[in-house]
Amino acid sequence: MTADWFYMSEGWFQRGKRVGPITEQDLLLRIDQGKIQPETLLQSHKTRDRWVPMSTVGPAMARWLESHPSEEKRLS
């Protein structure tokens, strides 16, 4: 995967803040750290420059499930 990614983080007063561009390695690291959750919105050219929940991006979601196995039950 070689794309620049953006994600929405929670800002002041529940307003989303666009973060990026970050590399795919940074994206995976933030997924592992729990900074990016399945409901976090992501954007890149791979999503056709649309904001989509991380849970709809197959490789990102697979990485999240791999690094957060106890959270799989919460999503079911």
N, C-alpha and C positions, 0 to 999 in steps of 0.2 A: 504494500500500500504506500503510495507516494502522493499525498495530497496535503495541501494546507487546510487545516480545520479551524473552525470557529465554534465556540459554544457559549451558551447563555448562563451566566452565573447570577446568583441572587445578589442584588444590590441593595441600596438603602430604600426603605419603605416598600419593599417587595417589588421594586422595579428591576427588570432584568438588565444585565450589563453584558455586552458582547465582548468576549475575550478571544484574542487571536490576531493573526494567524499563528497556529502552533503546528508542529510536525506531527506525523502519525506516532512517532515514538513518544513525544510528549503527551499525546492524547491517551495512549495506552498506559503511561505512567500515572496520569491523573485518574484513569479508570481504576487502576490497581490501588491508588491511595483513597479512593472513595469520593474524590472531588467531583467526579462526573457519575451520575446515577442514571438508571434506565429512563427516567422521565426528563432528563436534561436534554435540551434542544441542541442539535448539532447542525452544522452547515459546511459544505465543501462542494467542489465541482462534482464529486461522486454522488451527491444528493441533488444534483442539478441546481445547485445554489439555492435550494429551499431549506427552510428550517424543519427538521424532523426529529422526533424523539430518538434518543440513543437506542432504545429497545427495538427500533426498526432497522438498525444497521447491524447486519448479521455478525461480522467479525468483531465489532465493538461489544456487542451483547455477549458473544461467546467468551470474550476476554473477561467481561464483568462476572459472568457465572463461574468462570475458572478461578478468579481471585476472590470471589465472595460466595462460596458454596452454600453457606448457611442462609443466604438471602433468597435462594431459589424458591424456597417454600413460600416466602412472602409474596412472590409474583404469581404463584399458582392460584 
